[in-house]
Each structure stands twice: as structure tokens, then as C-alpha cells.
Amino acid sequence: IVHPLLQLKNSLDPHTRKPIQLTQEQEQCFDRIKAILKAHLQLSPPDWEKPFELYTDASAIGIAACLMQNKLPIVFTSRSLTEVERKYSTTDRESLAIKYAIVTLRHYLQPNKFVIFTDHQPLVAAFKNAKQDPSSRIGKYLISLAGFTFTLQYIQGKCNIIADCLSRNPALVESFHELYDVNGFPANEDNNKVVNSA
């Protein structure tokens, strides 16, 4: 969503107080972000007695995650991919999203058990296989995350809308409120089903 605004980073000079000139696309992006934040956002405080749910996603330009409990969001996080990371395979980008999310939100997740939800089904098998190949990129990620206790579960993409919106093109946000409830879950509960797990 914020990708057009991230282009401003290269033009910012900390030594000058020159005003920033926004393009029309950047102004529209800024207005869209404000509208989304004002619309229905409800953040919930964490309950340390209950398990956490971590929803992650990756796109060609970014990675993102949403930490939740009882279908209520606690915190959102996202970042753009570097030029090198954009060349990763889809599975490697999805696994990078998981590593980024866990490291960024470690003060919530450690030492508790938690569940990670991904809409990239091959990642579930890749995580299982990576334990036998610690030299792979995913294997190295798992070694760095050895201090965390989690399970990885696959869900349908339409059930991962919050992380999707944070990591992808802003056009995906247009129909968000028509298809999903206030916390980003499908209006039809039957669609929110876990299909597989690791």
C-alpha cells in the first residue's frame, strides 16, 4: 500500500529542510492510507495467557505480517523487499516473511507457542524438508528461529487478506470492506478453514 510513498526516501536529505513534493499518485496513496486507518481499525491488547496467531504474506515488492488473538489484530508490520530479495523464489520470499515477522515481533512471541498461517501451500512442505537440509536458505532461517516454538499451517489466500493488503498492490484494498469483516476475516466463516499444517 505504501510503496509509492517509499520512493520519497531517496529524495530526502537530512541536511536540508526542503519541502517534499508529492506526485498525484503519492497523494492518493497517502489519502488511501489515512482512510483505511480511520475506517474500522481495532487493535487489541495482547493476552499473555492465550496463544498468538501470526499471519504472514509476501509479494513481488514486500513482506508483511499481522499478529492476532481471537480474530483481533494486535500489531501489523511490513517492509519492502530489497532488489536482491525480489529475485528470490516465491517460497523463499514467503519464508523470509515468516523470519522477518518472528524477529520483528519476538517480544510478543518468545517464549510462547504460536501458530503461523501462510497462504503459500508449498511452504509447509519446504519447512519440513528444510530440517534435513540446513544449508538451504529456509534451513538457515529455521536455525536462526530455533528459540521459538511454532507450527506452520496453510490457509486459503482469501483468508489471509490483512497480510495480503500490507504486502501487495493497493488495488487489492478496494473491495476489502465488501468481502471481509472488520478484522479482515471472510464474512463467511466457512471460508476460514485450515487446510494443512506442519
LOMARBA-918699 format. One line per field, with one value per residue (C-alpha): x, y, z; residue in three letters; residue number from 1. Coordinates in Angstrom, 2 decimals. Each point is the difference from the previous one (the first is absolute). Layout:
X: (X_...)
Y: (Y_...)
Z: (Z_...)
rest: (ALA_...)
nr: (NUM_...)
//
This chain:
X: (0.00_2.74_2.30_-0.47_0.92_3.14_1.47_0.31_2.75_2.55_-0.83_0.17_3.09_0.36_2.23_-2.60_-3.54_-1.20_-3.75_-1.01_-1.86_-2.53_-1.15_-3.71_0.48_1.77_-2.71_-2.67_2.02_0.29_-3.74_-0.81_2.18_-1.69_-3.45_0.84_1.43_-3.02_-2.61_-0.26_3.38_-0.28_3.24_-0.21_2.44_1.76_-1.22_3.13_-2.05_-1.33_1.84_0.98_-0.84_2.46_-1.21_2.77_0.19_2.46_-0.40_2.40_0.64_-0.46_-0.54_-2.49_-1.55_-2.87_0.07_-3.44_-1.91_-3.67_-0.24_1.02_3.18_2.65_2.73_0.80_3.44_1.34_2.97_1.11_2.22_3.52_1.02_1.73_-3.00_-2.33_1.92_-0.75_-2.41_-3.55_0.65_3.17_-1.84_-2.80_2.52_1.78_-3.33_-0.26_3.54_-0.49_-3.29_1.35_3.14_-1.96_-2.69_2.26_-0.91_-3.57_0.87_2.81_-0.27_-3.67_-1.24_-1.67_-1.47_1.14_-2.51_1.16_-1.91_2.96_-0.58_3.44_1.57_-1.43_1.85_3.10_0.21_-0.17_2.71_2.24_0.62_1.89_1.91_1.27_2.18_-3.05_-1.31_-3.09_2.20_2.11_-3.14_-1.20_3.35_-0.21_-3.54_0.90_-0.93_-3.65_-2.75_-2.50_-2.00_-0.54_-3.46_-1.33_-3.15_-1.68_1.17_-3.42_0.39_3.33_-1.29_1.71_3.53_-0.90_-1.01_3.14_2.36_-1.66_-1.38_-2.46_-2.62_-0.71_-1.31_-2.88_-2.48_1.31_-3.02_-2.46_1.50_1.40_-1.07_1.50_3.07_0.82_-1.65_-2.37_-3.60_-0.83_1.50_0.05_2.80_2.34_1.23_3.46_0.92_3.40_2.65_3.64)
Y: (0.00_2.47_-0.89_3.32_1.92_-2.08_1.56_3.23_-1.49_0.46_3.70_0.89_1.88_0.26_3.08_2.15_0.99_0.02_-0.69_-3.37_0.06_-2.83_-1.32_-0.52_-3.75_0.59_2.36_-2.56_-2.70_2.19_0.75_-3.71_-0.96_2.60_-1.19_-3.64_0.80_2.11_-2.42_-3.02_-0.65_-1.62_-0.99_-2.30_-0.25_-3.37_-2.62_-1.82_-3.00_-0.75_-1.23_2.42_-0.37_1.41_0.61_0.61_0.69_1.00_1.62_1.06_3.31_-0.58_-2.25_0.45_-1.52_0.48_-1.33_-0.92_-1.61_-1.02_1.50_3.44_1.66_0.93_1.39_0.34_0.07_0.15_1.06_0.22_-2.64_0.91_-0.40_-3.30_-1.31_0.74_-2.65_-2.69_-2.78_0.33_-2.59_1.77_3.36_-1.59_-1.55_3.37_1.53_-2.53_0.64_3.77_-0.20_-2.21_2.09_3.28_-1.25_-2.15_1.93_-1.30_-3.51_-1.21_-2.27_-0.68_-2.61_1.50_-0.94_1.49_0.14_0.18_-0.05_-1.59_-3.75_-1.13_1.81_-2.56_-2.82_2.17_0.57_-3.75_-0.72_2.85_-1.82_-2.58_2.64_2.67_1.54_1.20_3.54_-1.27_-2.36_2.96_1.94_-2.93_-0.18_3.72_-0.53_-3.02_1.85_0.32_-2.63_0.17_-2.02_0.97_-0.37_0.59_2.08_1.14_3.33_1.59_-0.62_1.87_3.37_2.22_-1.21_0.05_3.65_0.97_-1.68_0.61_2.46_2.50_-1.04_-3.08_2.23_1.40_-2.79_-0.78_1.25_-1.67_-3.49_-0.07_0.83_2.79_-2.07_-1.35_-3.41_-1.20_0.94_-3.69_-1.97_-3.20_1.49_0.39_-3.58_-1.40_-2.41_-1.38_0.44_-0.72)
Z: (0.00_0.95_-2.89_-1.90_3.17_0.57_-3.14_1.98_2.18_-2.77_-0.39_3.70_1.11_3.80_-0.38_-1.77_0.89_-3.56_-0.27_-1.42_-3.31_-0.24_-3.34_-0.58_0.49_3.33_1.22_-0.89_1.80_3.11_-0.01_-0.46_2.97_2.20_-1.07_0.72_3.43_0.95_-1.36_2.29_1.54_3.43_1.69_2.99_2.92_0.26_2.44_1.16_1.14_-3.51_-3.11_-2.73_-3.70_-2.52_-3.57_-2.54_-3.71_-2.70_-3.39_-2.72_1.80_3.72_3.00_2.82_3.08_2.41_3.56_1.31_2.86_-0.15_-3.51_1.31_-1.32_2.53_-2.26_-3.71_-1.57_-3.56_-2.07_-3.61_-1.54_-1.06_-3.62_0.87_1.97_-2.92_-1.98_2.58_-0.90_1.30_2.69_1.16_0.14_2.04_2.40_0.26_1.02_2.82_1.22_-0.19_1.89_2.79_0.50_-0.09_2.40_2.19_3.18_-0.45_-1.17_2.22_1.99_-0.87_-2.47_-3.05_-3.37_-3.31_-2.84_-3.62_-3.27_-1.83_0.28_-1.31_2.96_2.44_-1.77_-0.46_3.75_0.64_-2.59_1.18_3.27_-2.04_-2.00_2.42_-2.73_-1.98_0.48_1.84_2.05_1.12_0.91_2.13_1.79_0.81_1.35_2.15_3.19_-1.06_0.29_-2.84_-2.48_-3.63_-1.51_-3.49_-0.53_-3.19_-1.40_0.47_3.75_0.16_-1.15_2.59_-0.73_-3.72_0.15_1.89_-2.45_-3.36_-2.48_1.54_-2.58_2.14_2.76_-2.08_0.75_3.50_1.94_-2.36_0.32_3.53_3.52_2.08_0.95_-3.44_0.14_-2.72_0.68_-0.53_2.91_-2.08_-2.13_2.98_0.17_0.58_-2.77_0.99_2.65_0.78)
rest: (ILE_VAL_HIS_PRO_LEU_LEU_GLN_LEU_LYS_ASN_SER_LEU_ASP_PRO_HIS_THR_ARG_LYS_PRO_ILE_GLN_LEU_THR_GLN_GLU_GLN_GLU_GLN_CYS_PHE_ASP_ARG_ILE_LYS_ALA_ILE_LEU_LYS_ALA_HIS_LEU_GLN_LEU_SER_PRO_PRO_ASP_TRP_GLU_LYS_PRO_PHE_GLU_LEU_TYR_THR_ASP_ALA_SER_ALA_ILE_GLY_ILE_ALA_ALA_CYS_LEU_MET_GLN_ASN_LYS_LEU_PRO_ILE_VAL_PHE_THR_SER_ARG_SER_LEU_THR_GLU_VAL_GLU_ARG_LYS_TYR_SER_THR_THR_ASP_ARG_GLU_SER_LEU_ALA_ILE_LYS_TYR_ALA_ILE_VAL_THR_LEU_ARG_HIS_TYR_LEU_GLN_PRO_ASN_LYS_PHE_VAL_ILE_PHE_THR_ASP_HIS_GLN_PRO_LEU_VAL_ALA_ALA_PHE_LYS_ASN_ALA_LYS_GLN_ASP_PRO_SER_SER_ARG_ILE_GLY_LYS_TYR_LEU_ILE_SER_LEU_ALA_GLY_PHE_THR_PHE_THR_LEU_GLN_TYR_ILE_GLN_GLY_LYS_CYS_ASN_ILE_ILE_ALA_ASP_CYS_LEU_SER_ARG_ASN_PRO_ALA_LEU_VAL_GLU_SER_PHE_HIS_GLU_LEU_TYR_ASP_VAL_ASN_GLY_PHE_PRO_ALA_ASN_GLU_ASP_ASN_ASN_LYS_VAL_VAL_ASN_SER_ALA)
nr: (1_2_3_4_5_6_7_8_9_10_11_12_13_14_15_16_17_18_19_20_21_22_23_24_25_26_27_28_29_30_31_32_33_34_35_36_37_38_39_40_41_42_43_44_45_46_47_48_49_50_51_52_53_54_55_56_57_58_59_60_61_62_63_64_65_66_67_68_69_70_71_72_73_74_75_76_77_78_79_80_81_82_83_84_85_86_87_88_89_90_91_92_93_94_95_96_97_98_99_100_101_102_103_104_105_106_107_108_109_110_111_112_113_114_115_116_117_118_119_120_121_122_123_124_125_126_127_128_129_130_131_132_133_134_135_136_137_138_139_140_141_142_143_144_145_146_147_148_149_150_151_152_153_154_155_156_157_158_159_160_161_162_163_164_165_166_167_168_169_170_171_172_173_174_175_176_177_178_179_180_181_182_183_184_185_186_187_188_189_190_191_192_193_194_195_196_197_198)
//
